Amino acid sequence: MIRVNLLGQERPKTSRGPAIPLESSLRLILFVASLLVAFVVLFAMYHQKQTELAGIESQITSRQAELTRLQQVKADVEKYEQQKVVLQQRIDVIEQLQANRSGGQQLLQMVAVTVEHSSEVWLTSMARKGDSLDLAGEAVSLNAIANFVTQMKRSGYFGSIEMKQAAENDLVKGAQTFGFTMSAQIASAAKPANVSGSQTAAPARPGKS
């Protein structure tokens, strides 16, 4: 289609803005590209750090759970150790009672044997305090008391022997008798002698020395 300008005037030209130089456009593109690269790098670093942080938090949680478990194990071990100490104390008491029982039997046996070898002596009381033995008795003479002390020393069951008192008391009318008290230490490694026949001592009858 052909248009004819009947007015005889020129058509106005369309106004255009100033042209943007190519160098400025390139700088803008490089700046935007730099921003994009920086953003990508920062995002990658952020993602990496987040991943590392999550791993560390997982390790912390795991270590805390392990610490809790070990603390429970430690508490159980301490409880078992306390129970072990109490049980060992009970065992020690039982063993001590058993040893005292056996030792008491040996002591009575040895005292009985010693009295049997001292026919002119008889005991009226006997008390044990630890490793010490207190004895009281009667004898028909001082020589009989001395013989009794000698028999105790020969037995190997007694250590030091101390005579506390020995005096005439004439406990039996018409017969001379001597009362005595003494103490003896029980030897730590004492062993009862082999005894044949009766193990209990019959008291000797008092008579004239």
C-alpha positions as CSV (number, residue, x, y, z in Angstrom):
1,M,0.0,0.0,0.0
2,I,1.4,3.4,-1.1
3,R,1.0,6.4,1.1
4,V,1.2,9.9,-0.3
5,N,2.1,12.9,1.8
6,L,-0.3,15.6,0.7
7,L,0.8,18.2,3.2
8,G,4.3,18.4,1.8
9,Q,6.0,18.2,5.2
10,E,8.6,15.8,6.3
11,R,7.7,13.1,8.8
12,P,9.3,13.6,12.1
13,K,12.0,11.1,13.0
14,T,11.7,8.8,16.0
15,S,13.9,9.9,18.8
16,R,16.4,7.4,20.1
17,G,18.4,7.5,23.3
18,P,22.1,7.8,23.4
19,A,23.9,4.6,22.4
20,I,25.5,2.5,25.2
21,P,29.1,1.9,24.6
22,L,30.2,-1.7,24.2
23,E,32.8,-1.5,26.9
24,S,30.2,-0.5,29.5
25,S,28.0,-3.4,28.5
26,L,30.9,-5.8,28.9
27,R,31.7,-4.5,32.4
28,L,28.1,-4.9,33.4
29,I,28.0,-8.4,32.2
30,L,31.3,-9.3,33.9
31,F,30.0,-7.7,37.2
32,V,26.8,-9.7,37.1
33,A,28.7,-12.9,36.2
34,S,31.0,-12.2,39.2
35,L,28.1,-11.8,41.5
36,L,26.6,-15.1,40.2
37,V,29.9,-16.9,40.7
38,A,30.4,-15.5,44.2
39,F,26.8,-16.5,45.1
40,V,27.4,-20.0,43.8
41,V,30.7,-20.3,45.7
42,L,29.2,-18.9,48.9
43,F,26.2,-21.3,48.6
44,A,28.5,-24.2,48.1
45,M,30.6,-23.3,51.1
46,Y,27.4,-22.7,53.2
47,H,26.1,-26.1,52.1
48,Q,29.4,-27.8,53.0
49,K,29.6,-26.1,56.4
50,Q,26.0,-27.1,57.1
51,T,26.8,-30.7,56.2
52,E,29.9,-30.7,58.4
53,L,27.9,-29.1,61.3
54,A,25.2,-31.8,60.9
55,G,28.0,-34.5,61.1
56,I,29.5,-32.9,64.2
57,E,26.1,-32.6,65.9
58,S,25.5,-36.3,65.1
59,Q,28.9,-37.2,66.6
60,I,28.1,-35.2,69.7
61,T,24.8,-36.9,70.1
62,S,26.4,-40.3,69.7
63,R,29.2,-39.4,72.1
64,Q,26.7,-38.2,74.7
65,A,24.7,-41.5,74.4
66,E,28.0,-43.4,74.8
67,L,28.9,-41.3,77.8
68,T,25.5,-42.0,79.4
69,R,26.0,-45.7,78.8
70,L,29.5,-45.7,80.2
71,Q,28.3,-43.8,83.3
72,Q,25.6,-46.5,83.8
73,V,28.2,-49.2,83.4
74,K,30.5,-47.4,85.9
75,A,27.6,-47.1,88.4
76,D,26.9,-50.8,88.0
77,V,30.5,-51.7,88.5
78,E,30.7,-49.6,91.7
79,K,27.5,-51.3,92.9
80,Y,29.0,-54.7,92.2
81,E,32.2,-53.7,94.0
82,Q,30.3,-52.6,97.1
83,Q,28.4,-55.9,97.0
84,K,31.7,-57.7,96.6
85,V,33.1,-55.9,99.6
86,V,30.1,-56.8,101.8
87,L,30.2,-60.4,100.6
88,Q,33.9,-60.6,101.3
89,Q,33.3,-59.2,104.8
90,R,30.7,-61.9,105.4
91,I,33.0,-64.6,104.1
92,D,35.8,-63.3,106.3
93,V,33.5,-63.3,109.4
94,I,32.4,-66.9,108.6
95,E,36.0,-68.0,108.1
96,Q,37.0,-66.3,111.3
97,L,34.2,-68.0,113.2
98,Q,35.1,-71.3,111.7
99,A,38.8,-70.7,112.6
100,N,37.8,-69.7,116.1
101,R,35.6,-72.8,116.4
102,S,38.4,-75.0,115.2
103,G,40.9,-73.2,117.4
104,G,38.6,-73.4,120.4
105,Q,38.4,-77.2,120.0
106,Q,42.1,-77.5,119.7
107,L,42.6,-75.2,122.8
108,L,40.2,-77.3,124.9
109,Q,41.8,-80.5,123.7
110,M,45.3,-79.2,124.5
111,V,44.3,-78.0,128.0
112,A,42.6,-81.3,128.7
113,V,45.7,-83.2,127.6
114,T,47.9,-81.0,129.8
115,V,45.6,-81.5,132.8
116,E,45.7,-85.2,132.2
117,H,49.5,-85.2,132.5
118,S,49.2,-83.3,135.8
119,S,47.0,-85.6,137.9
120,E,47.4,-83.5,141.0
121,V,45.9,-80.3,139.4
122,W,42.4,-79.6,138.4
123,L,41.0,-76.4,136.8
124,T,38.1,-74.4,138.2
125,S,37.7,-71.8,135.5
126,M,39.2,-70.9,132.1
127,A,38.5,-67.7,130.0
128,R,40.0,-66.7,126.7
129,K,40.5,-63.1,125.6
130,G,42.0,-63.0,122.1
131,D,45.3,-64.9,122.3
132,S,45.4,-64.8,126.0
133,L,44.1,-67.6,128.3
134,D,43.3,-67.0,131.9
135,L,43.3,-70.1,134.1
136,A,42.3,-70.7,137.7
137,G,42.5,-74.0,139.6
138,E,43.5,-76.0,142.6
139,A,46.5,-78.3,143.2
140,V,47.7,-80.5,146.0
141,S,51.1,-78.9,146.1
142,L,53.2,-76.2,144.6
143,N,55.2,-78.8,142.8
144,A,52.1,-80.0,141.1
145,I,51.5,-76.4,139.9
146,A,55.1,-76.2,138.6
147,N,54.6,-79.5,136.9
148,F,51.4,-78.2,135.2
149,V,53.3,-75.1,134.0
150,T,56.0,-77.4,132.6
151,Q,53.5,-79.5,130.8
152,M,51.9,-76.4,129.2
153,K,55.3,-75.2,128.0
154,R,56.2,-78.7,126.5
155,S,52.9,-78.8,124.6
156,G,54.1,-76.1,122.2
157,Y,50.6,-74.7,122.2
158,F,51.3,-71.9,124.7
159,G,53.9,-69.1,124.6
160,S,54.7,-67.0,127.7
161,I,53.1,-68.2,130.9
162,E,52.6,-65.9,133.9
163,M,51.8,-67.2,137.3
164,K,49.7,-64.5,139.0
165,Q,48.9,-66.2,142.3
166,A,49.6,-69.5,144.1
167,A,48.7,-69.8,147.8
168,E,47.6,-72.5,150.2
169,N,43.8,-72.3,150.9
170,D,43.0,-75.7,152.3
171,L,39.8,-75.8,150.3
172,V,39.2,-79.4,151.3
173,K,39.2,-80.1,155.0
174,G,41.8,-82.5,156.1
175,A,43.9,-82.0,152.9
176,Q,46.4,-79.4,151.9
177,T,45.4,-77.6,148.7
178,F,46.8,-74.6,146.8
179,G,44.7,-72.2,144.7
180,F,46.4,-70.6,141.7
181,T,45.6,-68.2,138.9
182,M,47.7,-67.8,135.8
183,S,47.7,-66.5,132.2
184,A,49.2,-67.9,129.1
185,Q,49.7,-66.7,125.6
186,I,48.4,-69.0,122.8
187,A,51.0,-69.6,120.2
188,S,50.0,-68.4,116.7
189,A,51.3,-71.4,114.9
190,A,50.3,-73.9,117.6
191,K,49.1,-77.3,116.5
192,P,47.4,-79.8,118.8
193,A,49.3,-82.9,119.6
194,N,48.1,-86.4,118.7
195,V,46.0,-87.7,121.6
196,S,45.0,-91.2,122.1
197,G,42.1,-92.2,124.4
198,S,39.9,-89.6,126.1
199,Q,40.2,-86.0,125.1
200,T,38.6,-84.6,128.2
201,A,40.5,-84.2,131.4
202,A,39.0,-85.7,134.6
203,P,39.8,-83.5,137.6
204,A,42.4,-84.8,139.9
205,R,41.4,-85.6,143.5
206,P,43.2,-83.5,146.1
207,G,45.4,-85.3,148.5
208,K,48.4,-84.9,150.6
209,S,51.6,-83.8,148.8
